[in-house]
Amino acid sequence: MSITFSDLGLKEPIQKALLDLGYETPTVIQQKAIPQILSSKDDLKAFAQTGTGKTAAFSLPVVEQTDEHSKHTQAIILSPTRELAVQIGKNIEDFSKYIPNLNVLTVYGGANIDQQIKQLRKGVQIVVGTPGRTVDLIRRRALKLSDVNWLVLDEADEMLNMGFKDELDKVLEATPDTKQTLLFSATFPKEVEAIARNYMENPVEITSGEKNQGSDNVTHQFYNITEKTRYEALKRIADVNPNIYAIVFCRTRRETQMIADQLIQDGYSADALHGDLSQAQRDSVMDKFRKKSLQMLVATDVAARGLDVNNLTHVINHKLPDQIENYNHRSGRTGRAGNKGVSIALVNRKEKGKLYPIERILKKKFVQTAIPTGKEICEKQLFHLIDKIEKTEVNTTEIDSFLPSIYEKLNDFSREELIQKFVSLEFNSFLSYYENAPDLNNISSSRDRDRSSGRGGNRTSNENMTRFFINIGRKDRLNPAKLMGLINEQGIDKNVEIGAIDILDTFSFFEIDTNYESQTLEVFDKNRPDFNGRNVNIEITKERKGGGRRRSGGRRRNSSDRSSGGGNRGFGRTRNKSNNNSSGQGSERRRNPRKNRRK
């Protein structure tokens, strides 16, 4: 006998709202978390994969126990991004729609703070917010948390990655010791375990599935590429899947906008989502994506947190994330609600080693997949076209008056000739584009052989990047987000691209566009900041003979991280026109088969 929401002890108005929303049976994490929160005041540490209903698992018991007749704020829910906060707030409003006196407010940066203060003064029982705006409202004495009974930390690992530890501390200071702290996460890296130790007292732990393990509904594939073929491989994956509905993940805001611009210019139904967009722009992009007016959303990890989109066919890692736990967050966007999904990683020779630790976390193997050839793509697209024709419903009332003239004009053609002409009219652009297309698998493998045999040099990183050494690392509480924030603080250039980042225990490496090599050294020298009171040295690294790297004995410069680690701020502006040679297939320009075509 299946468990229902009424079996979990939820009151009738909530059950009625859930019925309206189509919620029938609770998920595993909901079955475990809701009774636990309702029956105990113990802190709770809950793990569940993305898409398993974490939001309802913590918000339903909070709504159940909130006193709607008290105007005091009784619950504060923190999330790392605006999108996730807005989604949580909307869900709670839906769950409580038959509780007339219960008020929910979502607070985040970029929205009118005066309006938020005005609403708080009227009385709000549940506040959902991002850490920065929540602290701002506490400082202004507009948000009072002395009567809070529940503190929920959602996606706590990402809040730490984004440098919000200080904000979390300030919120904790403003809440009473008697509150119940609820920590929910899709992954449990060491940093999240540290939150539990620092902020919680003897927490109960519940899980839905194994910690950090990937969804059983997701297949993981990887494609061997070179930097020259990365973008072309991305296009071919899209072309061989005519009904693709995907998120393409990039590492930086600049890369995200650049890839989206290239896809749009090449005729694909795509757009970008990243932190440099205004809230109105982000809402517009997400509205189009949810309605499937867009087939591909190119996004950063931070911007994609909290996206409530079902039925994604693919997640594509244009570049693997700096922190391997984030791969699980990415891949969890597909394969939801019982559907099957595919998570794809585009990896060059250097990046392939990053797959092994991800496999250990997922407890699954990546399947190596060949980049589609032009012939395979044309065959897939052709039969996709035929399937569409076969399923098209004919409305004769609309075209009846034109049919006699059309029949007369086409009377001299046989059935076979008409089919050939129609297919050619619709399909010649694809055939033309891929007629002499190279096999990208041969390009990738031959270049890898060149590297291993010594031809082309020993350099394994991007030839357009300069690699820097910096003498701070993991033990200094440095992470990739904070290092990018550190670089942004120096004011190098808004269009500079940051490449690979390697964080080690006591030192780290990062790559910068070679065109900005001298400027990077100069601005670090001029600023001379420190990091947590410690002078920091940077040096250009150079190649050793026979492979490997050594640090230059030349110039040293000081640097620090004065940012809050909020991601790649300052590098979001991109050129209006993208680089058409990014696909790497020489300077030859062929007509793109997607130009001026509807899918």
C-alpha positions as CSV (number, residue, x, y, z in Angstrom):
1,M,0.0,0.0,0.0
2,S,1.5,3.3,-1.0
3,I,2.0,6.2,1.4
4,T,0.0,9.4,0.9
5,F,0.6,12.9,2.1
6,S,-2.3,12.5,4.6
7,D,-0.4,9.6,6.1
8,L,2.5,12.0,6.9
9,G,0.4,14.1,9.3
10,L,-0.2,17.1,7.1
11,K,-3.3,19.1,7.7
12,E,-6.2,19.3,5.3
13,P,-5.5,22.7,3.7
14,I,-2.0,21.6,2.7
15,Q,-3.3,18.3,1.4
16,K,-5.9,20.2,-0.7
17,A,-3.1,22.4,-2.2
18,L,-1.0,19.4,-3.0
19,L,-3.9,17.7,-4.7
20,D,-4.4,20.9,-6.9
21,L,-0.7,20.7,-7.8
22,G,-0.9,17.1,-8.8
23,Y,1.1,15.8,-5.9
24,E,-0.1,12.2,-5.2
25,T,2.5,10.2,-3.3
26,P,5.5,11.6,-1.5
27,T,9.0,10.8,-2.7
28,V,11.5,8.9,-0.5
29,I,13.1,12.0,0.9
30,Q,9.7,13.5,1.7
31,Q,8.5,10.3,3.4
32,K,11.6,10.4,5.6
33,A,12.0,14.1,6.3
34,I,8.4,15.3,6.8
35,P,7.6,13.0,9.8
36,Q,11.1,13.6,11.3
37,I,10.6,17.4,11.3
38,L,7.1,17.2,12.5
39,S,7.8,14.9,15.4
40,S,11.2,16.1,16.6
41,K,13.1,19.4,17.3
42,D,16.4,17.7,16.5
43,D,18.6,19.3,13.8
44,L,18.4,17.5,10.5
45,K,21.0,16.7,7.9
46,A,19.3,15.4,4.7
47,F,20.8,14.2,1.5
48,A,18.8,13.7,-1.7
49,Q,19.6,13.8,-5.4
50,T,18.5,16.7,-7.5
51,G,14.9,16.4,-8.6
52,T,13.7,14.2,-5.7
53,G,11.6,16.8,-4.0
54,K,13.9,18.4,-1.4
55,T,12.0,21.7,-1.4
56,A,8.7,20.0,-0.4
57,A,10.6,17.8,2.1
58,F,11.6,20.8,4.3
59,S,8.9,23.4,3.4
60,L,5.8,21.3,4.0
61,P,6.5,20.5,7.7
62,V,7.5,24.2,8.2
63,V,4.2,25.4,6.7
64,E,2.4,22.8,8.8
65,Q,3.8,24.1,12.0
66,T,3.9,27.9,11.3
67,D,1.5,30.0,13.3
68,E,-0.4,32.0,10.7
69,H,-1.9,34.3,13.4
70,S,1.5,35.6,14.6
71,K,3.1,38.3,12.5
72,H,6.7,37.4,13.6
73,T,9.1,35.7,11.2
74,Q,9.2,32.1,12.3
75,A,11.2,30.5,9.5
76,I,14.2,31.6,7.5
77,I,15.3,29.6,4.4
78,L,18.7,30.4,2.8
79,S,19.6,29.5,-0.8
80,P,22.7,30.4,-2.8
81,T,21.0,32.0,-5.9
82,R,18.1,34.3,-6.8
83,E,16.6,31.6,-9.1
84,L,16.5,29.0,-6.4
85,A,15.2,31.4,-3.8
86,V,12.4,32.5,-6.1
87,Q,11.5,28.9,-6.9
88,I,11.4,27.9,-3.2
89,G,9.3,31.0,-2.4
90,K,6.8,30.2,-5.2
91,N,6.5,26.5,-4.1
92,I,5.7,27.6,-0.5
93,E,3.1,30.0,-1.7
94,D,1.5,27.2,-3.7
95,F,1.6,24.8,-0.7
96,S,0.0,27.4,1.6
97,K,-2.6,28.9,-0.7
98,Y,-5.5,27.6,1.5
99,I,-3.9,29.1,4.6
100,P,-5.0,32.7,4.1
101,N,-3.0,34.4,6.9
102,L,0.3,32.9,6.1
103,N,2.7,35.3,4.3
104,V,5.8,34.3,2.4
105,L,8.5,36.8,1.2
106,T,11.4,36.1,-1.1
107,V,14.4,38.5,-0.7
108,Y,17.4,38.8,-3.0
109,G,19.8,41.3,-4.5
110,G,18.7,43.2,-7.5
111,A,15.1,43.6,-6.3
112,N,13.8,46.8,-4.6
113,I,15.0,46.6,-1.0
114,D,12.6,49.3,0.2
115,Q,9.6,47.3,-1.1
116,Q,11.0,44.2,0.8
117,I,11.3,46.2,4.0
118,K,7.8,47.5,3.6
119,Q,6.5,43.9,3.2
120,L,8.5,42.8,6.3
121,R,6.9,45.5,8.4
122,K,3.5,44.2,7.5
123,G,4.4,40.8,9.0
124,V,5.9,37.8,7.2
125,Q,6.0,34.4,8.8
126,I,8.4,32.7,6.3
127,V,11.3,34.4,4.6
128,V,13.3,32.9,1.7
129,G,16.4,34.7,0.8
130,T,19.9,34.7,-0.6
131,P,22.6,35.2,2.1
132,G,23.8,38.7,1.0
133,R,20.3,40.3,0.9
134,T,19.3,38.5,4.1
135,V,22.3,40.0,6.0
136,D,21.6,43.4,4.5
137,L,18.0,43.4,5.9
138,I,19.3,42.2,9.3
139,R,21.7,45.1,9.4
140,R,18.9,47.5,8.6
141,R,16.9,46.0,11.5
142,A,14.1,45.3,9.0
143,L,14.4,41.5,9.3
144,K,14.2,40.3,12.9
145,L,14.9,36.6,13.5
146,S,14.7,36.4,17.3
147,D,11.5,34.4,17.1
148,V,12.7,32.0,14.4
149,N,11.9,28.3,15.0
150,W,13.4,26.9,11.8
151,L,16.6,27.8,9.8
152,V,16.8,25.9,6.5
153,L,20.1,25.8,4.6
154,D,19.4,24.6,1.1
155,E,22.3,23.8,-1.2
156,A,24.7,24.6,1.6
157,D,27.7,23.4,-0.3
158,E,27.1,26.0,-3.1
159,M,26.7,28.8,-0.5
160,L,30.2,27.9,0.8
161,N,31.6,27.7,-2.7
162,M,30.3,31.1,-3.4
163,G,32.1,32.5,-0.4
164,F,29.0,33.1,1.9
165,K,30.5,31.7,5.1
166,D,30.6,35.1,6.7
167,E,27.0,35.7,5.8
168,L,26.0,32.4,7.2
169,D,27.7,33.2,10.5
170,K,25.8,36.5,10.7
171,V,22.5,34.9,10.1
172,L,23.2,32.2,12.7
173,E,24.1,35.0,15.2
174,A,20.7,36.6,14.7
175,T,18.7,33.4,15.3
176,P,18.0,31.9,18.7
177,D,19.8,28.8,20.0
178,T,16.4,27.0,20.3
179,K,15.8,27.0,16.6
180,Q,15.8,23.8,14.6
181,T,18.4,23.8,11.8
182,L,17.6,21.8,8.6
183,L,20.4,21.2,6.1
184,F,19.5,19.8,2.7
185,S,21.9,19.1,-0.1
186,A,22.3,16.9,-3.2
187,T,26.0,16.3,-2.4
188,F,27.9,16.1,0.9
189,P,31.5,17.2,0.4
190,K,33.8,17.9,3.3
191,E,32.7,21.5,3.4
192,V,29.1,20.6,4.1
193,E,30.1,18.2,6.8
194,A,32.0,21.2,8.3
195,I,28.7,23.2,8.3
196,A,27.0,20.4,10.2
197,R,29.8,20.3,12.8
198,N,29.8,24.1,13.2
199,Y,26.1,25.0,13.0
200,M,24.2,22.0,14.2
201,E,23.9,20.0,17.4
202,N,23.8,16.2,17.2
203,P,21.9,16.3,13.9
204,V,19.8,13.4,12.7
205,E,20.9,12.2,9.2
206,I,18.6,10.9,6.6
207,T,19.4,10.0,3.0
208,S,17.5,9.2,-0.2
209,G,20.0,6.9,-2.1
210,E,23.7,6.9,-1.4
211,K,25.5,10.2,-0.7
212,N,26.8,11.9,-3.8
213,Q,25.7,9.0,-6.1
214,G,24.2,10.0,-9.4
215,S,20.7,9.2,-10.5
216,D,20.0,5.7,-12.0
217,N,18.0,7.3,-14.8
218,V,21.1,9.2,-16.2
219,T,23.6,7.7,-18.6
220,H,27.0,9.3,-18.6
221,Q,29.0,9.7,-21.8
222,F,32.2,11.4,-22.8
223,Y,33.5,12.6,-26.1
224,N,37.3,13.0,-26.9
225,I,37.8,16.4,-28.4
226,T,40.6,19.0,-28.8
227,E,40.2,22.6,-28.1
228,K,40.0,23.2,-31.8
229,T,37.1,20.7,-32.1
230,R,35.2,21.4,-28.9
231,Y,32.6,23.8,-30.3
232,E,32.1,21.8,-33.5
233,A,31.5,18.6,-31.4
234,L,28.9,20.5,-29.4
235,K,27.1,21.4,-32.6
236,R,27.2,17.9,-33.9
237,I,25.7,16.5,-30.7
238,A,22.9,19.0,-31.1
239,D,22.4,18.1,-34.8
240,V,22.3,14.3,-34.2
241,N,19.6,14.8,-31.6
242,P,16.9,16.8,-33.4
243,N,14.6,16.9,-30.4
244,I,17.3,18.0,-28.0
245,Y,16.2,19.9,-24.9
246,A,19.4,20.6,-22.9
247,I,21.4,22.7,-20.6
248,V,25.0,23.4,-21.8
249,F,27.2,24.1,-18.8
250,C,30.2,26.4,-19.0
251,R,32.7,27.4,-16.3
252,T,32.7,31.2,-16.6
253,R,30.2,33.9,-17.5
254,R,32.2,35.1,-20.5
255,E,32.5,31.6,-21.9
256,T,28.7,31.1,-21.4
257,Q,27.8,34.2,-23.3
258,M,30.3,33.5,-26.0
259,I,29.1,29.9,-26.7
260,A,25.4,31.1,-26.6
261,D,26.3,33.9,-29.1
262,Q,28.0,31.4,-31.4
263,L,25.1,28.9,-31.3
264,I,22.6,31.7,-32.0
265,Q,24.7,33.0,-34.9
266,D,24.9,29.5,-36.3
267,G,21.1,29.1,-36.3
268,Y,20.4,27.2,-33.1
269,S,17.6,27.8,-30.7
270,A,19.8,28.9,-27.7
271,D,20.3,31.6,-25.2
272,A,22.6,32.3,-22.2
273,L,21.9,32.4,-18.4
274,H,24.6,33.9,-16.1
275,G,25.1,36.4,-13.3
276,D,25.7,39.4,-15.5
277,L,22.1,39.4,-16.8
278,S,19.5,41.6,-15.1
279,Q,16.7,39.9,-13.3
280,A,14.3,40.8,-16.1
281,Q,16.6,39.3,-18.6
282,R,17.1,36.1,-16.6
283,D,13.3,35.8,-16.1
284,S,12.8,36.2,-19.9
285,V,15.3,33.6,-20.8
286,M,13.9,31.1,-18.3
287,D,10.4,31.7,-19.4
288,K,11.4,30.9,-23.0
289,F,13.3,27.8,-21.9
290,R,10.4,26.4,-19.8
291,K,8.0,26.9,-22.7
292,K,10.6,25.2,-25.0
293,S,10.9,28.2,-27.2
294,L,14.6,27.5,-26.6
295,Q,16.1,24.1,-27.1
296,M,19.5,24.8,-25.5
297,L,20.2,26.9,-22.4
298,V,23.9,27.8,-22.0
299,A,24.5,28.4,-18.3
300,T,27.0,28.7,-15.4
301,D,26.7,26.4,-12.4
302,V,25.6,29.2,-10.1
303,A,22.9,30.5,-12.5
304,A,21.5,27.0,-13.1
305,R,21.0,26.3,-9.4
306,G,17.3,26.1,-8.6
307,L,16.1,25.7,-12.2
308,D,12.8,23.8,-12.0
309,V,12.7,22.3,-15.5
310,N,11.5,18.8,-16.3
311,N,11.9,16.6,-19.3
312,L,15.5,17.7,-20.2
313,T,16.9,15.2,-22.6
314,H,20.6,16.1,-22.2
315,V,23.0,17.9,-19.9
316,I,26.2,18.9,-21.8
317,N,29.4,19.8,-20.0
318,H,31.1,22.1,-22.5
319,K,33.8,22.2,-19.8
320,L,33.9,20.0,-16.7
321,P,33.4,22.0,-13.4
322,D,36.3,22.9,-11.2
323,Q,34.9,21.1,-8.3
324,I,33.9,17.5,-9.1
325,E,30.9,17.6,-6.8
326,N,29.3,20.1,-9.1
327,Y,29.1,17.5,-11.9
328,N,26.5,15.7,-9.8
329,H,24.4,18.9,-9.6
330,R,24.7,19.3,-13.3
331,S,23.8,15.8,-14.4
332,G,20.9,15.8,-11.9
333,R,19.1,18.3,-14.1
334,T,18.1,15.5,-16.4
335,G,16.7,12.0,-15.7
336,R,14.0,13.5,-13.4
337,A,10.5,12.4,-12.6
338,G,11.2,8.9,-13.9
339,N,12.5,10.1,-17.3
340,K,15.7,8.9,-18.8
341,G,18.5,11.5,-19.5
342,V,22.0,11.7,-20.9
343,S,24.9,13.7,-19.3
344,I,27.7,14.4,-21.8
345,A,31.2,15.6,-21.0
346,L,33.5,17.1,-23.7
347,V,37.0,16.4,-22.6
348,N,40.4,16.9,-24.1
349,R,43.4,14.8,-23.3
350,K,44.3,16.8,-20.3
351,E,40.8,16.8,-18.9
352,K,40.2,13.1,-19.2
353,G,41.8,12.4,-15.9
354,K,39.0,14.4,-14.2
355,L,36.5,11.7,-15.1
356,Y,37.9,9.1,-12.7
357,P,37.1,10.9,-9.4
358,I,33.7,11.7,-10.8
359,E,33.1,8.0,-11.5
360,R,34.0,7.1,-8.0
361,I,31.4,9.6,-6.6
362,L,28.7,8.5,-9.1
363,K,29.5,4.8,-8.8
364,K,29.0,4.7,-12.5
365,K,31.3,4.6,-15.5
366,F,31.4,7.1,-18.4
367,V,30.8,5.6,-21.8
368,Q,33.2,6.8,-24.4
369,T,31.1,7.9,-27.5
370,A,32.3,8.8,-30.9
371,I,31.6,12.3,-32.2
372,P,28.8,12.0,-34.8
373,T,29.9,12.0,-38.4
374,G,28.3,14.1,-41.1
375,K,26.6,10.9,-42.6
376,E,25.1,9.9,-39.2
377,I,23.8,13.4,-38.7
378,C,22.2,13.7,-42.1
379,E,20.5,10.3,-41.7
380,K,19.1,11.3,-38.3
381,Q,17.9,14.6,-39.5
382,L,16.4,13.2,-42.7
383,F,14.3,10.6,-40.8
384,H,13.3,13.2,-38.3
385,L,11.9,15.3,-41.1
386,I,10.1,12.3,-42.6
387,D,8.6,11.5,-39.1
388,K,7.3,15.1,-38.9
389,I,5.7,14.9,-42.3
390,E,4.1,11.5,-41.4
391,K,2.6,13.0,-38.2
392,T,1.5,16.3,-39.7
393,E,-2.3,16.7,-39.7
394,V,-3.7,18.2,-42.9
395,N,-6.3,20.9,-42.5
396,T,-8.0,20.8,-45.9
397,T,-10.4,23.6,-45.1
398,E,-7.5,26.1,-45.1
399,I,-5.9,25.0,-48.3
400,D,-8.8,23.6,-50.4
401,S,-9.0,26.6,-52.6
402,F,-5.3,26.4,-53.6
403,L,-5.2,22.6,-54.2
404,P,-6.5,22.5,-57.8
405,S,-3.8,25.0,-59.0
406,I,-1.1,23.1,-57.1
407,Y,-2.2,19.7,-58.5
408,E,-2.2,21.2,-62.0
409,K,1.3,22.6,-61.6
410,L,2.8,19.4,-60.2
411,N,0.9,17.0,-62.5
412,D,3.9,16.2,-64.6
413,F,5.9,14.8,-61.7
414,S,5.7,11.3,-60.4
415,R,5.2,10.4,-56.8
416,E,8.9,9.5,-56.4
417,E,10.0,12.8,-58.0
418,L,7.8,14.9,-55.8
419,I,9.2,13.2,-52.6
420,Q,12.7,13.7,-53.9
421,K,12.2,17.3,-54.6
422,F,10.4,18.1,-51.3
423,V,13.1,16.3,-49.2
424,S,15.9,18.1,-51.2
425,L,14.2,21.4,-50.7
426,E,14.1,20.9,-46.9
427,F,17.3,19.0,-46.5
428,N,19.9,20.2,-49.0
429,S,21.4,22.7,-46.5
430,F,22.3,19.9,-44.1
431,L,23.7,17.7,-46.9
432,S,25.7,20.7,-48.2
433,Y,27.1,21.5,-44.8
434,Y,28.2,18.0,-43.9
435,E,29.1,16.9,-47.4
436,N,32.9,17.1,-46.9
437,A,32.9,17.4,-43.1
438,P,36.0,15.8,-41.5
439,D,35.7,13.0,-39.0
440,L,36.4,14.8,-35.7
441,N,37.3,11.5,-34.0
442,N,40.3,11.2,-36.3
443,I,41.3,14.8,-35.7
444,S,41.2,14.3,-31.9
445,S,43.0,11.0,-31.9
446,S,45.7,12.1,-34.3
447,R,46.5,15.2,-32.3
448,D,46.6,13.2,-29.1
449,R,49.1,10.9,-30.9
450,D,51.1,13.9,-31.9
451,R,51.4,15.0,-28.3
452,S,52.3,11.6,-27.0
453,S,55.0,11.1,-29.7
454,G,56.6,14.4,-29.0
455,R,55.4,16.2,-32.2
456,G,53.9,19.6,-31.4
457,G,55.6,20.0,-28.1
458,N,54.9,18.9,-24.5
459,R,52.4,21.6,-23.7
460,T,49.2,20.1,-22.4
461,S,47.3,23.3,-21.6
462,N,45.7,25.7,-24.0
463,E,48.4,27.3,-26.1
464,N,46.7,30.7,-25.8
465,M,46.9,30.6,-22.0
466,T,49.7,31.6,-19.6
467,R,49.9,29.5,-16.4
468,F,50.6,31.2,-13.1
469,F,51.7,29.8,-9.8
470,I,50.2,31.3,-6.6
471,N,51.5,30.3,-3.1
472,I,48.1,29.9,-1.4
473,G,45.9,26.8,-1.6
474,R,43.2,24.7,0.0
475,K,44.7,25.1,3.5
476,D,44.3,28.9,3.1
477,R,40.6,28.3,2.4
478,L,41.1,29.1,-1.2
479,N,38.6,27.6,-3.8
480,P,38.1,28.3,-7.5
481,A,35.4,30.8,-6.9
482,K,37.5,32.8,-4.5
483,L,40.5,32.6,-6.8
484,M,38.4,34.0,-9.7
485,G,37.2,36.7,-7.3
486,L,40.7,37.5,-6.4
487,I,41.7,37.9,-10.0
488,N,38.7,40.1,-10.7
489,E,39.5,42.3,-7.8
490,Q,42.8,43.3,-9.4
491,G,41.0,45.0,-12.4
492,I,42.9,43.4,-15.2
493,D,40.3,43.6,-18.0
494,K,36.6,42.8,-18.3
495,N,37.2,40.6,-21.3
496,V,40.1,38.5,-20.0
497,E,39.4,34.8,-20.0
498,I,40.4,32.7,-17.0
499,G,41.4,29.1,-18.0
500,A,42.1,26.0,-15.9
501,I,42.4,26.4,-12.1
502,D,44.1,23.8,-10.0
503,I,43.8,24.2,-6.2
504,L,46.3,22.2,-4.2
505,D,46.9,22.1,-0.4
506,T,49.5,24.8,-0.1
507,F,49.7,26.4,-3.5
508,S,47.6,26.6,-6.7
509,F,47.8,27.3,-10.4
510,F,45.6,29.3,-12.8
511,E,45.6,30.2,-16.4
512,I,45.1,33.7,-18.0
513,D,44.8,34.6,-21.7
514,T,48.4,35.1,-22.8
515,N,47.5,38.5,-24.3
516,Y,47.0,39.7,-20.7
517,E,50.2,38.1,-19.3
518,S,52.1,41.4,-18.7
519,Q,49.0,43.3,-17.6
520,T,48.3,40.6,-15.0
521,L,51.8,40.9,-13.5
522,E,51.6,44.7,-13.5
523,V,48.2,45.0,-11.7
524,F,49.2,42.5,-9.0
525,D,52.5,44.4,-8.5
526,K,50.6,47.7,-8.2
527,N,47.9,46.5,-5.9
528,R,50.1,44.4,-3.5
529,P,47.1,43.1,-1.4
530,D,47.3,40.3,1.1
531,F,45.2,37.2,1.7
532,N,44.0,36.7,5.2
533,G,46.9,38.8,6.4
534,R,49.4,36.9,4.4
535,N,51.5,38.2,1.5
536,V,50.9,36.1,-1.6
537,N,53.4,35.5,-4.4
538,I,52.5,34.8,-8.1
539,E,54.9,33.6,-10.8
540,I,54.6,32.6,-14.4
541,T,55.2,28.9,-14.8
542,K,57.3,27.6,-17.7
543,E,57.7,24.2,-19.3
544,R,60.4,21.7,-18.2
545,K,62.2,19.7,-20.8
546,G,60.6,16.4,-21.2
547,G,57.3,17.6,-19.8
548,G,56.0,19.0,-16.6
549,R,56.4,22.6,-15.4
550,R,58.8,24.7,-13.4
551,R,58.2,28.2,-12.0
552,S,59.9,31.1,-13.6
553,G,62.8,32.6,-11.6
554,G,61.7,36.0,-12.9
555,R,59.2,38.4,-11.6
556,R,57.1,37.9,-8.4
557,R,54.0,39.8,-7.5
558,N,51.7,39.9,-4.5
559,S,48.0,39.2,-4.6
560,S,45.0,38.5,-2.4
561,D,41.4,37.6,-2.3
562,R,39.4,40.5,-0.9
563,S,36.2,39.3,-2.6
564,S,33.5,37.2,-1.0
565,G,34.1,34.5,-3.6
566,G,31.0,35.3,-5.6
567,G,32.1,33.8,-8.8
568,N,33.7,35.3,-11.9
569,R,32.6,38.9,-11.4
570,G,33.9,41.4,-13.9
571,F,34.4,39.1,-16.8
572,G,30.8,38.9,-18.1
573,R,30.9,41.4,-20.9
574,T,31.5,39.8,-24.3
575,R,31.8,41.0,-27.8
576,N,28.6,41.3,-29.7
577,K,30.0,39.1,-32.4
578,S,31.5,35.7,-31.6
579,N,34.5,34.1,-33.1
580,N,33.3,32.0,-36.1
581,N,36.6,30.0,-36.2
582,S,36.0,28.6,-32.7
583,S,35.0,25.3,-34.2
584,G,38.5,24.9,-35.4
585,Q,37.8,23.6,-38.9
586,G,40.1,26.0,-40.6
587,S,39.0,29.3,-42.1
588,E,36.6,27.6,-44.5
589,R,33.1,29.0,-44.0
590,R,30.2,26.7,-44.9
591,R,26.6,27.5,-44.8
592,N,25.1,26.3,-41.6
593,P,22.2,24.0,-42.1
594,R,20.2,25.6,-39.2
595,K,20.3,29.1,-40.7
596,N,16.8,30.3,-41.4
597,R,15.3,26.9,-40.6
598,R,12.7,26.0,-38.1
599,K,13.2,22.9,-36.1
